[in-house]
């Protein structure tokens, strides 16, 4: 699966980290999301999709399998 993050759109709400803590992290200085696992395993797909759905800024996109 391919995960795209639009850092400029991220507002640091942290919903992605709550939904998929294996895949997403937040920078300490401003809370902006970053990928902990750019090549997230297929077993994390449901969590990553949940993270994208929870994102209030719609800064996360999930593509592919």
N, C-alpha and C positions, 0 to 999 in steps of 0.2 A: 504494500500500500504506500502511496505517496502522500505526504502531509505538507501542505503549504501554510505558512504563517505570515500574516501581514502585520509586521511589528508596528508600523505607523498607526494601524487601526486599534491595536490592543490597548485596553484601558486598565489592565492589571487587576481585573476582578477575581482571578484565581479559580474560576469554575472549572477550567481545563485541568488544572493540577488536582483538584478534588476528584474529578471523573477518571483521570488517567495519570496517576502519579508516577507510573513507570515510564511514561512517554514524555510528559511535559514538566518543565520547571519554570520558576520565575526568578528574574534577576533581583538581587537583594536591594539594589539602589532605587529601582523604579517599578518593580513588579511586572515588567514586561515578560511575556511568555517566551520560552525557548525550548527547543527539542532536546530531550535527554537521550532519546532513541530515534534518530532520523530514519532508521530502517526497522521500525516497530514490527514485532512479530504479528502474524495473522491472529494469534490468540488475543491480541489487544484491540482488534478492530472495533468491537462493540463499545469499548471504553473510549476509544478515539472519536468514534461517531457521536457518542454521548457528549464528549467534551466540545466538539464542534457545535452541537445543538444547544448546549448550555451557554456558549460564548455570547455575551450581550452585544459585543461589537462585531460579531460575525467575522472574526479575524483568522479563523481556522477553516481550511478546506481539506477534504479527504478525497483522494482519487485512486482508482485502480484497486487491484486485489492483492 
